[in-house]
């Protein structure tokens, strides 16, 4: 009989502990799910906003000055044959940077023109990249600025050589800074 009374007294305590543990687990699962949905959706929106911000400057220029046949062609990517490797000065110390680049062009004619002038494009990009500094390249705004500056320099150079901009975007497919 004494054993039955002890079991009855332990049972309500165990039940309370079990209920508390289940409640904590449910709260943690609910909080995790809420965080996942909130943070997951925010990343997509921020990426879309970033793309819109990047494209707004270059697309408006492209729409005003590009040739009609450049807009009709399919998107083709022209990879630079080797990565750009260079040193940049920084506030604390110099940094080594490696950037892999591909060019977005429209149409096979523009692709052939870009491939024909790869050495000139490489030279132009290296000149732009080597003017940067490590503190700027450490931020995403600095990388965005470097992309825009390199695109404008490539546009200027290709307009001088070919008579049209040819390249729609400069894409960084790899970026390492040590």
Secondary structure, 3 states (H helix, E strand, C coil): CHHHHHHHHHHHHHHHHHHHHHHHHHHHHHHHHHHHHHHHHHHHHHHHHHHHHHHHHHHHHHHHHCCHHHHHCCEEEEECCCCEEEEECCCCCCEEEEEEEEEEEECHHHHHHHHHCHHHHHHHHHHHHHCCCHHHHCCHHHHHHHHHHHHHHHHHHHHHHHCCCCEEEEEEEEEEEC
